[in-house]
Amino acid sequence: MDLSTTSEMAKAYSDKAESLVKEYLLADSYVSYTAVLGGILMCKMVYDITHLVSSFYYKSYASLSKIQKLEWNNRGMSTIHAMFITFMSVYLVFFSDLFSDQLDGPVTLRSSNISNFTLGVSVGYFITDLAMILWVYPKLGGLEYLLHHILSLVSIVYAMYSGEGQLYTYMVLISETTTPGINLRWFLDTAGLKRSKAYLVNGVSMFVAWLVARIILFIYLFYHIYFHYDQVMLMQTFSCLLIFAVPTILLVMNTIWFAKILRGLQKTLAKKQ
C-alpha cells in the first residue's frame, strides 16, 4: 500500500468521524445529551488522573485516609471543571456576540449549540459531584453543599433545555472561578502547609476573588436584571422564578461564606504579626 493510498484512507476516516460528530453528537437534538455524558466522563477521567499523578508525585498521598483520598481526587475534578466553566462563561457573557445588546431580540431568550454544550458539560459535573456527596454524606459537604448543588443543577438543566435565561446562568457560573483557590487551600492544609507563605497568599487571593466573583458580580447581575426587566418578563414563569430566587439564595450563602473567609484571613494575618 503506497503513501497516497494510506493518506486517502486516513482522510476518509477523518471525514466520516467529522460527519458523525456534526450530524449526531453535535446535532441540535443530541448536543445536550452528548455534553452531559462528556461531562460525566471528563469527571471520571480527571478523578483517575488526579489519583495517578498524586500517587507518583506526592509521597504523603499514600498515608491519607480513604475519605481524604476521595476528597483529594474530587477536588482535582472540581478544579478542572471550574477552570473550564469560568473560561467559557466569561467568553460567552463578555466577549461573544450571543448576549450582546446590539443584536435584535431579547437577551433572555438567546442560546446556541456552544452555550448548550457548555451547560451540558457542567450538568455532567454537578451530577457526578452530587452523587459523590450523597454517597459519603456528609463527609464531602453538609446541607449547604447539597442546597448549592441542587439549585445549580436545576437552574442549569432548565436553562439548557428551555433556552431561557442562559445569560444569567452563565453570570452565576462565573463564580466557579473561586473554586481552584478553595481547593488549593484544602490541599495546602492537608499537606501540612498551613503556616506557609503559599497558604497566606492563597487566603488573600481567595478573599479578592470571592469579593469580585461572588459578591460584586451578583450585584451586577441584579443590576442587569433591573435594566432588562421587560425582557426578563418575556420568559416562562418558572424561568423568572429561577432567575430571581436562585441568585438571591446563592448571594445570601456567598455572603455568609465570605464572612467566614474574612474571619479566617484576619486570624491568619494576626498570627503572622
N, C-alpha and C positions, 0 to 999 in steps of 0.2 A: 504494500500500500504506500503510494507516494505522499509527499508532504502536502500537495494541493488537495488531494482527496481527504486526508485527515483534517485539514483546515475546513473544508466544506462540511464534513460531518460534525465538527465541533460547532460551526456556525448554525447548522440545522438544529442541533440540540439546544443551543443558546436561544434561538428564535422560538422553539417550542416552549422552553421554560418561561421566557418573557411573555409569550402569549397566554400561558397558564396563569401567570401572576395577574396580568391585566384583565383577562376575561372571567376569572373565577375568584382568586384570592382577594383582589382589589376592586372587584366589580361592586357597584353601589349596594347590591343586595347581600354581599358577603363580607365587605370590608370590616364591619364592626365585629363580626364573629371571628374573623381571621386575627384581628388586633387583640381581642380578649385572649384567644388561645396563645398568640405570640407573647402577650404579657405574662401569662402563667408560665410558659416555657422559659422565658427570659429570667423569671424569678428563680426557677429551679436550677438553671444553668449558673447564674451568679451565686446562688447559695452554695452549690457544689464547688465552684471555683474559689470562693472565699475560704471554704473548708480546706481545700487542697493547698492554696497559697499560704494560709496561716500555719498549716501543719509543717511546711517546709521552712518558712522564714521567721516564725515566731516560736521560740523554744518553749515558752511558758504555756503555749496553747494546749499542749497535751495534759497539763496539770489542771486545766479548767474543769469545772463540773459539767455534767451533761447539759444542764439548763443554760449554763454560761456559754457553752459552745453553740448551742442552738440560738441564743440571743446574739452572739458574736456574728454568726453567719447570717442571721436575719437582718442585722443592722448593715451588713455589707450589701445585702439585697436592696434594702430601702434606700441606701445611699445612691446606688446606680439609678434607681427609679427617680429619685429626687433630682438628680443631675439631668436626666432625660426630660422629665416633665417641666422642669424650670426653664430649660433651653427652649423647648417647643412653645411653652406658654408665653414667654417673653417675646418670642418671634411672632407668634400669631396675634398677640394683643397690640404690640408696639411697632412692629416692623412690616408685617404683611398688610395687604390691602383688604383682607377679608372683613375686618370690622371698622374700616375707615368711614368717617362721617361724610367723606367726599363722594361716596357711592350712593346710588339710589336705593331706596328701601330701608326698612328699619334694621338696625344692627342687632336687635334682639332675635331676629328670625333667620340669621345667616349661619351657614355651616358649609363644609366642604369635605371631600374624601380625606384630605390630610387632617383636618380638625377631628373628624370622626375616628380616624385610625389612631390618632394620638390619645383621644379619650378612651378608646378601647384598650390600648396597652395599659393605661392607668387603672382601668376596671380590673384587668387581669392581675395587676399588682395588689390592689386592695382586696380582691377575693382571696388571693394567696395569703396575704398578711393577716387578714381577719380570721381565716381558717387556722393559722398557726396560733394566733392569740387565744382563740376558743379552745384549741387542742390542749394547751398547757395553762389555761386561765387559772389564776391571774398573774402568772409569773412573767409574762411578756407585757403586761399592762393591765390596769384595772378598768373600772367602769368608764372613766373619761376617754380611754383609748377606744373602747367599744363604741361609745357615742360618736366620737370623731370619725371613725372608720365607716360606721353605718350611715351617718349623714353624708359623708363624702361619696360613698358608693351609690346611694340613692340619687343624689344630685347629678353625678357624672353619667350614670346609666340613663337617666331621664333626658338629660341634655343631649346625649349621643343619639338616642333613638327618636326623640321628638324634633331635634334640630333647633330647639329654642333655648335662649339664654346662654349660649356657649361662651360668649364674651365674658360674662360674669363668672362662669365656671372656671375659665382659664385665669381670671384675675385671682380667684381664691387659690387655685393650684400653684400660682407663683410663690405662695407662702411655703411650699415644699423646699424652697431654697435654704431654709434654716435647718433642714434635716441632716445634711452632712456634718454640720457643726455640732449638733446634738449627739450624733453617733460618735464623732471623734472624741467628744468629752467622755462618753461612756468607755470607749476603747482605752483612753489615757488613764481613766480611773481604774479600770480592770487590770491594766498593765502595771499598776502601782506608781504612776507618774503624776499623782495628784498635786504634788508640790513642785512640779517642773515649770519652767518658763512657758513651755508649749501649752500647758493647762491654763495659765493665766491669759495668754494671747487668745486662746480659744474662747475663754469666757467673755472677754471684751468683744471679740468678733461676733459671738452669739448674741450679745446684748444689742449691738448695732443692727445686725441682720434681722433680729426679731422685731425691733422697733420699726424698721423700714418695711419689711415684708408682711408682718402680721398685725401691725397697728396702723401705720400711716397708709399703706396700700388699701386696707379695708375701709378707712375713712374716705379715700379717693373713690373706692367702689360705690359707696353710698352717695357721694357727690355726683358720680356719673349717672347713677340711677335717677337721682333727683332731676337732672337736666335732660334725661331721656325718658321721663315718666310716661309720656304719651306712647312711646314705642314699647315700653315695658308692658303697658296695659293691653297691648295687642296680642300678648301671649295667652296660652291657656291658663285657667285658674290655678292648676297645680304648679305650673311653671312659675307663676307670680308668687305663690306661697313659698316655693323653694328659694326664689331669688331674695325675698325679704327675710325669711326665717333662718335659713342656714347660715348666711354670713353674719347675722346678728348673734346667733348662738356661738358660732366659732369665734367671733370677736370677743365675746364675754370670756370664753375659755382661754383665748390668747392673752387677754389682759391679766387673768389670774396667773397663768404660767409666766408671763412677763414679770409680774411682781416677784415671783419665786426666783427667777433668773437674776433680777436686780438684787435681791437679798443675798443670793449666793455669791454674786460678784463682789458685793460690799464686804462680805466675810473674808473672801479670798484676798482682796486688796488690804484689808485690815491686818491679816496675818503676815503680809509682805512688808509691812511698815516696821 
